[in-house]
Amino acid sequence: MNGKNDFFKRNFTWFHIIGIMVGIVLSLLYWYKSGQFSDNILKKSPVLMAVWGILTGYILIDLVLSSSRKKED
């Protein structure tokens, strides 16, 4: 149980939550502006666009944080 909490503390910070929220907002804004009229299955569904925004936001913030940690070391 303790190992699970350490994993979440190490890999899920406030920066990740902010990145996820920004990803959701931007992906749904994109869907509202142009994606809902598309024939692409990813762009057609707001739920799939939100999942895409969650993944993109998390990964981008994680890349930025890991590169800044490497510069400090």
Phi and psi restraints in degrees (value plus and minus 20) as a CYANA .aco file:
   2 ASN   PHI     -87.9   -47.9
   2 ASN   PSI     -55.4   -15.4
   3 GLY   PHI     -84.2   -44.2
   3 GLY   PSI     -54.1   -14.1
   4 LYS   PHI     -86.9   -46.9
   4 LYS   PSI     -61.7   -21.7
   5 ASN   PHI     -86.6   -46.6
   5 ASN   PSI     -58.1   -18.1
   6 ASP   PHI     -83.6   -43.6
   6 ASP   PSI     -58.6   -18.6
   7 PHE   PHI     -81.2   -41.2
   7 PHE   PSI     -65.9   -25.9
   8 PHE   PHI     -88.7   -48.7
   8 PHE   PSI     -58.3   -18.3
   9 LYS   PHI     -84.6   -44.6
   9 LYS   PSI     -55.1   -15.1
  10 ARG   PHI     -99.6   -59.6
  10 ARG   PSI     -55.3   -15.3
  11 ASN   PHI    -130.2   -90.2
  11 ASN   PSI     -16.1    23.9
  12 PHE   PHI    -163.6  -123.6
  12 PHE   PSI      68.0   108.0
  13 THR   PHI    -123.7   -83.7
  13 THR   PSI    -199.0  -159.0
  14 TRP   PHI     -83.8   -43.8
  14 TRP   PSI     -52.7   -12.7
  15 PHE   PHI     -83.6   -43.6
  15 PHE   PSI     -57.9   -17.9
  16 HIS   PHI     -85.5   -45.5
  16 HIS   PSI     -60.7   -20.7
  17 ILE   PHI     -83.4   -43.4
  17 ILE   PSI     -61.7   -21.7
  18 ILE   PHI     -84.8   -44.8
  18 ILE   PSI     -61.6   -21.6
  19 GLY   PHI     -82.3   -42.3
  19 GLY   PSI     -59.1   -19.1
  20 ILE   PHI     -85.6   -45.6
  20 ILE   PSI     -64.2   -24.2
  21 MET   PHI     -83.0   -43.0
  21 MET   PSI     -63.9   -23.9
  22 VAL   PHI     -83.9   -43.9
  22 VAL   PSI     -60.1   -20.1
  23 GLY   PHI     -82.0   -42.0
  23 GLY   PSI     -61.8   -21.8
  24 ILE   PHI     -84.2   -44.2
  24 ILE   PSI     -67.3   -27.3
  25 VAL   PHI     -82.1   -42.1
  25 VAL   PSI     -66.8   -26.8
  26 LEU   PHI     -87.6   -47.6
  26 LEU   PSI     -57.8   -17.8
  27 SER   PHI     -89.6   -49.6
  27 SER   PSI     -57.6   -17.6
  28 LEU   PHI     -93.2   -53.2
  28 LEU   PSI     -51.4   -11.4
  29 LEU   PHI     -85.4   -45.4
  29 LEU   PSI     -61.9   -21.9
  30 TYR   PHI     -82.3   -42.3
  30 TYR   PSI     -63.9   -23.9
  31 TRP   PHI     -80.8   -40.8
  31 TRP   PSI     -61.9   -21.9
  32 TYR   PHI     -85.1   -45.1
  32 TYR   PSI     -60.6   -20.6
  33 LYS   PHI     -95.7   -55.7
  33 LYS   PSI     -64.5   -24.5
  34 SER   PHI    -159.9  -119.9
  34 SER   PSI     -43.2    -3.2
  35 GLY   PHI     -92.7   -52.7
  35 GLY   PSI     -49.5    -9.5
  36 GLN   PHI     -89.3   -49.3
  36 GLN   PSI     -35.7     4.3
  37 PHE   PHI    -119.2   -79.2
  37 PHE   PSI     -12.6    27.4
  38 SER   PHI    -108.9   -68.9
  38 SER   PSI     139.3   179.3
  39 ASP   PHI    -113.4   -73.4
  39 ASP   PSI     -26.9    13.1
  40 ASN   PHI     -91.9   -51.9
  40 ASN   PSI     115.1   155.1
  41 ILE   PHI     -84.7   -44.7
  41 ILE   PSI     -55.0   -15.0
  42 LEU   PHI     -89.6   -49.6
  42 LEU   PSI     -63.2   -23.2
  43 LYS   PHI     -96.5   -56.5
  43 LYS   PSI     -41.1    -1.1
  44 LYS   PHI     -96.8   -56.8
  44 LYS   PSI     -49.6    -9.6
  45 SER   PHI    -121.9   -81.9
  45 SER   PSI     104.7   144.7
  46 PRO   PHI     -87.2   -47.2
  46 PRO   PSI     -48.4    -8.4
  47 VAL   PHI     -88.4   -48.4
  47 VAL   PSI     -65.1   -25.1
  48 LEU   PHI     -86.2   -46.2
  48 LEU   PSI     -55.0   -15.0
  49 MET   PHI     -86.2   -46.2
  49 MET   PSI     -56.8   -16.8
  50 ALA   PHI     -86.8   -46.8
  50 ALA   PSI     -60.4   -20.4
  51 VAL   PHI     -83.7   -43.7
  51 VAL   PSI     -61.8   -21.8
  52 TRP   PHI     -80.7   -40.7
  52 TRP   PSI     -61.8   -21.8
  53 GLY   PHI     -84.9   -44.9
  53 GLY   PSI     -58.4   -18.4
  54 ILE   PHI     -82.0   -42.0
  54 ILE   PSI     -69.0   -29.0
  55 LEU   PHI     -85.0   -45.0
  55 LEU   PSI     -63.8   -23.8
  56 THR   PHI     -85.2   -45.2
  56 THR   PSI     -64.8   -24.8
  57 GLY   PHI     -82.1   -42.1
  57 GLY   PSI     -63.5   -23.5
  58 TYR   PHI     -84.7   -44.7
  58 TYR   PSI     -66.5   -26.5
  59 ILE   PHI     -86.0   -46.0
  59 ILE   PSI     -62.3   -22.3
  60 LEU   PHI     -84.1   -44.1
  60 LEU   PSI     -64.5   -24.5
  61 ILE   PHI     -85.1   -45.1
  61 ILE   PSI     -59.4   -19.4
  62 ASP   PHI     -84.1   -44.1
  62 ASP   PSI     -59.2   -19.2
  63 LEU   PHI     -84.7   -44.7
  63 LEU   PSI     -62.4   -22.4
  64 VAL   PHI     -85.4   -45.4
  64 VAL   PSI     -64.5   -24.5
  65 LEU   PHI     -85.0   -45.0
  65 LEU   PSI     -61.7   -21.7
  66 SER   PHI     -89.1   -49.1
  66 SER   PSI     -54.5   -14.5
  67 SER   PHI     -91.2   -51.2
  67 SER   PSI     -55.0   -15.0
  68 SER   PHI     -91.1   -51.1
  68 SER   PSI     -51.6   -11.6
  69 ARG   PHI     -88.5   -48.5
  69 ARG   PSI     -56.6   -16.6
  70 LYS   PHI     -88.2   -48.2
  70 LYS   PSI     -54.9   -14.9
  71 LYS   PHI     -87.6   -47.6
  71 LYS   PSI     -55.0   -15.0
  72 GLU   PHI     -89.8   -49.8
  72 GLU   PSI     -52.8   -12.8
